[in-house]
Amino acid sequence: MGAQIRGRPVVVTGGGNGIGAALALEATRRGAGHVTVSDVDLEDARAVAERIAAQGGDAAARRCDVTDAAGMEELAQAVVAEHGVPGLVCANAGVVSAVAPLLDTASSDAEWVVRVNVLGTINTLGSFGRLMAAGQDQGWLMATGSEHSVGVPHANSGAYTASKHAVLGMCDVLRAELPGHVGISVVCPGLTASRLWNAASRRPEVFGGSSEGDPGAGAFMEQMGMSAETVAQRAFDGVTVGHFLIPTHYNARAYAQQRADDMAEAYDRLSEIDTTDYDFSRAVAAFLATASDDRDAD
Ligand SMILES: NC(=O)c1ccc[n+]([C@@H]2O[C@H](COP(=O)([O-])OP(=O)(O)OC[C@H]3O[C@@H](n4cnc5c(N)ncnc54)[C@H](O)[C@@H]3O)[C@@H](O)[C@H]2O)c1
């Protein structure tokens, strides 16, 4: 079982540019009934909705800042009221701050990255996920993580790496919590041609204000990055067959392997002096079973 796209509403946050725009267009190519292109920048979202309309698709642009919980709740209610429960919601909006060692990263800059990438993803998955879980229709959530979700591709992007680890963590938790008719995936792209290098040009005043990115970084992403269209195709290929983890760049396997090796080695060092007596998940399961027995007895 995977996401149903054909004839169903699809929502994309951060849909005005880059990977989000490509996801919105790919949804149309795969027969989505309606695409909601949402972005903090309404003009960019409108331009993508117009491209979809020019291709014969049905789309609407909506402004929503993913960090605004009330605004996200309104968006989710409006989409469901007007178009029905989405077959797929892409929690894609994300930002990156200037490349710098973590110890030199301003707290306000880190807060901006965490608020958009972590809180914004929680808001999106939460507002849509609650409506999906409450209904009967099959639905799917997909968050955009990164190769920074599975390991540390490079230093000097500490707040971003932390935020993308959090995206993978929250999706894995939701995988265990969502009812059977709602699925979840996390797409983990590597370097992709987009305007992410210039994200801080739109950083709100409260988090340090606008700061132009390095055009050299933009040219590098353009030349070396995978196209956003290929990332979107691989994301949809994965989500329609129901894969939880959807990597798009094979090179990132090395970062995931390094993390897995480090973990296994660290735990193997313990195996001679510790046992499984402190199995937390077994203890939690036993505790929940007791609590449920107590409730039944009441
Ligand atoms: N480009 C890459 O190399 C790469 C690699 C891995 C993961 N990603 C992730 O892909 C996602 C999309 O990034 P992209 O590369 O397409 O960048 P992008 O800058 O081209 O597009 C991001 C979009 O998100 C929007 N946005 C920013 N803050 C927002 C907010 N608070 N609320 C709503 N929308 C907001 C922007 O206006 C923009 O349209 C992000 O989550 C990013 O972390 C990108």
Ligand as a Chemical Component Dictionary entry (heavy atoms), coordinates in Angstrom:
data_LIG
# 
_chem_comp.id                   LIG 
_chem_comp.type                 NON-POLYMER 
_chem_comp.pdbx_formal_charge   0 
_chem_comp.three_letter_code    LIG 
# 
loop_
_chem_comp_atom.comp_id 
_chem_comp_atom.atom_id 
_chem_comp_atom.alt_atom_id 
_chem_comp_atom.type_symbol 
_chem_comp_atom.charge 
_chem_comp_atom.model_Cartn_x 
_chem_comp_atom.model_Cartn_y 
_chem_comp_atom.model_Cartn_z 
_chem_comp_atom.pdbx_ordinal 
LIG N1  N1  N 0  18.408 21.685 -2.285 1  
LIG C1  C1  C 0  19.020 20.727 -1.626 2  
LIG O1  O1  O 0  20.195 20.410 -1.876 3  
LIG C2  C2  C 0  18.266 19.965 -0.577 4  
LIG C3  C3  C 0  18.806 18.727 -0.148 5  
LIG C4  C4  C 0  18.125 18.008 0.822  6  
LIG C5  C5  C 0  16.938 18.491 1.355  7  
LIG N2  N2  N 1  16.461 19.688 0.925  8  
LIG C6  C6  C 0  15.193 20.142 1.530  9  
LIG O2  O2  O 0  14.232 20.300 0.503  10 
LIG C7  C7  C 0  13.212 21.197 0.963  11 
LIG C8  C8  C 0  12.949 22.222 -0.116 12 
LIG O3  O3  O 0  14.129 23.011 -0.292 13 
LIG P1  P1  P 0  14.639 23.499 -1.716 14 
LIG O4  O4  O 0  16.002 22.976 -1.892 15 
LIG O5  O5  O -1 13.612 23.245 -2.754 16 
LIG O6  O6  O 0  14.792 25.073 -1.404 17 
LIG P2  P2  P 0  14.095 26.361 -2.052 18 
LIG O7  O7  O 0  14.639 27.499 -1.264 19 
LIG O8  O8  O 0  14.287 26.355 -3.531 20 
LIG O9  O9  O 0  12.552 26.158 -1.742 21 
LIG C9  C9  C 0  12.066 26.218 -0.418 22 
LIG C10 C10 C 0  10.693 26.891 -0.411 23 
LIG O10 O10 O 0  10.225 26.924 0.956  24 
LIG C11 C11 C 0  9.641  28.188 1.185  25 
LIG N3  N3  N 0  9.667  28.517 2.617  26 
LIG C12 C12 C 0  10.720 28.936 3.352  27 
LIG N4  N4  N 0  10.335 29.203 4.618  28 
LIG C13 C13 C 0  9.014  28.931 4.674  29 
LIG C14 C14 C 0  8.039  29.008 5.705  30 
LIG N5  N5  N 0  8.360  29.448 6.931  31 
LIG N6  N6  N 0  6.772  28.642 5.427  32 
LIG C15 C15 C 0  6.431  28.214 4.190  33 
LIG N7  N7  N 0  7.306  28.135 3.160  34 
LIG C16 C16 C 0  8.580  28.483 3.397  35 
LIG C17 C17 C 0  10.454 29.173 0.357  36 
LIG O11 O11 O 0  9.750  30.380 0.105  37 
LIG C18 C18 C 0  10.719 28.344 -0.896 38 
LIG O12 O12 O 0  9.726  28.550 -1.868 39 
LIG C19 C19 C 0  13.736 21.791 2.276  40 
LIG O13 O13 O 0  13.127 21.124 3.353  41 
LIG C20 C20 C 0  15.222 21.482 2.215  42 
LIG O14 O14 O 0  15.788 21.419 3.494  43 
LIG C21 C21 C 0  17.085 20.419 -0.030 44 
# 
loop_
_chem_comp_bond.comp_id 
_chem_comp_bond.atom_id_1 
_chem_comp_bond.atom_id_2 
_chem_comp_bond.value_order 
_chem_comp_bond.pdbx_ordinal 
LIG N1  C1  SING 1  
LIG C1  O1  DOUB 2  
LIG C1  C2  SING 3  
LIG C2  C3  SING 4  
LIG C2  C21 DOUB 5  
LIG C3  C4  DOUB 6  
LIG C4  C5  SING 7  
LIG C5  N2  DOUB 8  
LIG N2  C6  SING 9  
LIG N2  C21 SING 10 
LIG C6  O2  SING 11 
LIG C6  C20 SING 12 
LIG O2  C7  SING 13 
LIG C7  C8  SING 14 
LIG C7  C19 SING 15 
LIG C8  O3  SING 16 
LIG O3  P1  SING 17 
LIG P1  O4  DOUB 18 
LIG P1  O5  SING 19 
LIG P1  O6  SING 20 
LIG O6  P2  SING 21 
LIG P2  O7  DOUB 22 
LIG P2  O8  SING 23 
LIG P2  O9  SING 24 
LIG O9  C9  SING 25 
LIG C9  C10 SING 26 
LIG C10 O10 SING 27 
LIG C10 C18 SING 28 
LIG O10 C11 SING 29 
LIG C11 N3  SING 30 
LIG C11 C17 SING 31 
LIG N3  C12 SING 32 
LIG N3  C16 SING 33 
LIG C12 N4  DOUB 34 
LIG N4  C13 SING 35 
LIG C13 C14 SING 36 
LIG C13 C16 DOUB 37 
LIG C14 N5  SING 38 
LIG C14 N6  DOUB 39 
LIG N6  C15 SING 40 
LIG C15 N7  DOUB 41 
LIG N7  C16 SING 42 
LIG C17 O11 SING 43 
LIG C17 C18 SING 44 
LIG C18 O12 SING 45 
LIG C19 O13 SING 46 
LIG C19 C20 SING 47 
LIG C20 O14 SING 48 
# 
